[in-house]
Amino acid sequence: MSAPARPAALERIPVMIPWLGPEEAQAAADAVLSGWVAQGPRVAAFEAAFAERVGAAHGVAVSSCTTALHLALVALDLGPGDEVVVPSLSFIATANAVRYVGAQPVFADVEAATGNLTAATVDAVRTERTKAVVVVHQGGVPADVRTLRERCAQWGVALVEDAACAIGSTVGGASVGRGALLAAWSFHPRKVVTTGEGGMITTDDAAWAQRLRRLREHGMNASAAQRHASSTPVLESYLEVGFNYRMTDIQAAVGLVQLGKLDEMVARRRALAARYDELLADVPGLVPVRDPAYGQGNFQSYWVLPAEDFPVGRDELLAALSEAGISARRGIMAAHLEPAYRGHPHVALPVTERISRDSLILPLFHTMTEAQQDRVIAVLREQARA
């Protein structure tokens, strides 16, 4: 007698799926067929549309958010001897960008509720050598930039916003990035709006925008698109040492389509997050990420923080979810704990280390079903009873 058939394995639930479809494919194909695939008219259109969406005067498209952060710090003329306050609780690129310009990253702690810097945590590590602060809107949760801008102005310190995850998030009813001195954005596939890879700098300062456009293209005073459009020969000059940080028109074509979906994407993510909140209400010891009183997040990531007396550790939770066919991720990293920053001086960072050690990111994507959410919660509920 043959053995009974094993039940079919449940389809694995991914942590994130970009919302890409035939519209993006057609836009990319149109760019290819146009014959202009490098930085050109579609990049310019994407810059204008993105800047308008976040309420900035200028957008400068680049190859990634990391290069956006680098150029923002170059524009501020930061260098050796300068200190820049950053959160350790962020992807390592935030701190690395400071080192790219030769300045010293100074790690500040974050508040537990949002995972973001506050005026108080910045002030605790600020010195007379502090020239700038990079505040991260962590996982799409907006930071209290209104207070930070006010305090940084009093201190005579520039505030750069790392808005990598925050397109569609708001502060005081306005888009994150509105009124920012310089804001850097990401279009990585894990982000709400993606171009595969890519980034953007937004600013209200026309002179900075002009310089940033030069810097992304080797410091040239005339871009390739401008030279191509001219009816007479253009002999370019290289005004300063620059970089090759350009975005392609293929990426920008995809970005324009994605930007048109933004409101629908954020609404869907917020609805899924609200359902997670309801389902987690009766799972003791798990605290989900929430909107702060002053704004709304886009839920680029939905993370939970287990209580310190939760029956199992974060890594055990990740293992249990994986065993059940569910992809989750550890929470936000702490840069000061990575080998690249071994020996780097820092103050005590207890909140950073607690969140980094114990938090985990749950699956959330626009096509996620209620049945998939129920599977995630069932595992968490089972582990809470362990």
ChimeraX attribute file (.defattr): number of C-alpha atoms within 10 A of each C-alpha:
attribute: neighborCount
match mode: 1-to-1
recipient: residues
	/A:1	3
	/A:2	4
	/A:3	5
	/A:4	6
	/A:5	6
	/A:6	6
	/A:7	6
	/A:8	6
	/A:9	8
	/A:10	9
	/A:11	10
	/A:12	13
	/A:13	22
	/A:14	16
	/A:15	18
	/A:16	21
	/A:17	17
	/A:18	17
	/A:19	16
	/A:20	15
	/A:21	11
	/A:22	8
	/A:23	13
	/A:24	20
	/A:25	14
	/A:26	14
	/A:27	20
	/A:28	21
	/A:29	14
	/A:30	15
	/A:31	21
	/A:32	15
	/A:33	10
	/A:34	10
	/A:35	8
	/A:36	16
	/A:37	21
	/A:38	19
	/A:39	21
	/A:40	20
	/A:41	17
	/A:42	23
	/A:43	26
	/A:44	17
	/A:45	17
	/A:46	24
	/A:47	23
	/A:48	17
	/A:49	18
	/A:50	24
	/A:51	22
	/A:52	15
	/A:53	17
	/A:54	21
	/A:55	19
	/A:56	24
	/A:57	17
	/A:58	21
	/A:59	27
	/A:60	27
	/A:61	31
	/A:62	30
	/A:63	21
	/A:64	25
	/A:65	28
	/A:66	26
	/A:67	27
	/A:68	30
	/A:69	31
	/A:70	20
	/A:71	27
	/A:72	26
	/A:73	23
	/A:74	19
	/A:75	16
	/A:76	14
	/A:77	11
	/A:78	19
	/A:79	18
	/A:80	11
	/A:81	11
	/A:82	18
	/A:83	23
	/A:84	27
	/A:85	26
	/A:86	27
	/A:87	31
	/A:88	27
	/A:89	30
	/A:90	25
	/A:91	17
	/A:92	19
	/A:93	16
	/A:94	24
	/A:95	26
	/A:96	20
	/A:97	22
	/A:98	28
	/A:99	17
	/A:100	17
	/A:101	17
	/A:102	15
	/A:103	20
	/A:104	23
	/A:105	26
	/A:106	24
	/A:107	27
	/A:108	26
	/A:109	26
	/A:110	25
	/A:111	15
	/A:112	15
	/A:113	14
	/A:114	20
	/A:115	25
	/A:116	24
	/A:117	28
	/A:118	21
	/A:119	16
	/A:120	15
	/A:121	18
	/A:122	24
	/A:123	14
	/A:124	12
	/A:125	16
	/A:126	21
	/A:127	13
	/A:128	8
	/A:129	12
	/A:130	21
	/A:131	23
	/A:132	24
	/A:133	25
	/A:134	26
	/A:135	26
	/A:136	29
	/A:137	26
	/A:138	26
	/A:139	26
	/A:140	27
	/A:141	31
	/A:142	30
	/A:143	29
	/A:144	21
	/A:145	25
	/A:146	13
	/A:147	11
	/A:148	19
	/A:149	20
	/A:150	12
	/A:151	17
	/A:152	19
	/A:153	11
	/A:154	9
	/A:155	15
	/A:156	11
	/A:157	17
	/A:158	19
	/A:159	24
	/A:160	25
	/A:161	25
	/A:162	26
	/A:163	29
	/A:164	29
	/A:165	29
	/A:166	29
	/A:167	28
	/A:168	25
	/A:169	25
	/A:170	23
	/A:171	21
	/A:172	12
	/A:173	10
	/A:174	15
	/A:175	20
	/A:176	29
	/A:177	31
	/A:178	21
	/A:179	19
	/A:180	21
	/A:181	18
	/A:182	29
	/A:183	28
	/A:184	33
	/A:185	28
	/A:186	30
	/A:187	24
	/A:188	19
	/A:189	17
	/A:190	18
	/A:191	24
	/A:192	31
	/A:193	30
	/A:194	24
	/A:195	27
	/A:196	16
	/A:197	17
	/A:198	26
	/A:199	25
	/A:200	27
	/A:201	32
	/A:202	31
	/A:203	24
	/A:204	18
	/A:205	14
	/A:206	11
	/A:207	10
	/A:208	19
	/A:209	21
	/A:210	13
	/A:211	20
	/A:212	23
	/A:213	24
	/A:214	22
	/A:215	24
	/A:216	23
	/A:217	21
	/A:218	19
	/A:219	21
	/A:220	20
	/A:221	19
	/A:222	16
	/A:223	19
	/A:224	15
	/A:225	14
	/A:226	11
	/A:227	14
	/A:228	12
	/A:229	11
	/A:230	9
	/A:231	7
	/A:232	8
	/A:233	9
	/A:234	14
	/A:235	8
	/A:236	13
	/A:237	11
	/A:238	14
	/A:239	13
	/A:240	13
	/A:241	11
	/A:242	19
	/A:243	15
	/A:244	14
	/A:245	21
	/A:246	23
	/A:247	25
	/A:248	22
	/A:249	25
	/A:250	24
	/A:251	26
	/A:252	29
	/A:253	27
	/A:254	26
	/A:255	28
	/A:256	22
	/A:257	22
	/A:258	21
	/A:259	20
	/A:260	13
	/A:261	14
	/A:262	17
	/A:263	11
	/A:264	12
	/A:265	21
	/A:266	21
	/A:267	15
	/A:268	19
	/A:269	23
	/A:270	20
	/A:271	14
	/A:272	22
	/A:273	21
	/A:274	13
	/A:275	15
	/A:276	20
	/A:277	16
	/A:278	11
	/A:279	16
	/A:280	19
	/A:281	13
	/A:282	10
	/A:283	17
	/A:284	14
	/A:285	17
	/A:286	20
	/A:287	17
	/A:288	19
	/A:289	22
	/A:290	18
	/A:291	17
	/A:292	15
	/A:293	9
	/A:294	14
	/A:295	18
	/A:296	23
	/A:297	28
	/A:298	27
	/A:299	30
	/A:300	27
	/A:301	28
	/A:302	25
	/A:303	25
	/A:304	21
	/A:305	22
	/A:306	22
	/A:307	15
	/A:308	12
	/A:309	8
	/A:310	16
	/A:311	15
	/A:312	15
	/A:313	17
	/A:314	20
	/A:315	15
	/A:316	12
	/A:317	21
	/A:318	20
	/A:319	15
	/A:320	16
	/A:321	23
	/A:322	16
	/A:323	12
	/A:324	18
	/A:325	17
	/A:326	23
	/A:327	19
	/A:328	22
	/A:329	18
	/A:330	18
	/A:331	23
	/A:332	25
	/A:333	19
	/A:334	21
	/A:335	23
	/A:336	24
	/A:337	15
	/A:338	11
	/A:339	9
	/A:340	11
	/A:341	13
	/A:342	10
	/A:343	10
	/A:344	13
	/A:345	11
	/A:346	14
	/A:347	11
	/A:348	11
	/A:349	18
	/A:350	12
	/A:351	16
	/A:352	26
	/A:353	19
	/A:354	14
	/A:355	23
	/A:356	22
	/A:357	18
	/A:358	19
	/A:359	24
	/A:360	24
	/A:361	21
	/A:362	24
	/A:363	21
	/A:364	27
	/A:365	22
	/A:366	19
	/A:367	14
	/A:368	18
	/A:369	11
	/A:370	12
	/A:371	9
	/A:372	18
	/A:373	18
	/A:374	14
	/A:375	16
	/A:376	22
	/A:377	18
	/A:378	17
	/A:379	17
	/A:380	20
	/A:381	17
	/A:382	11
	/A:383	18
	/A:384	17
	/A:385	11
	/A:386	9
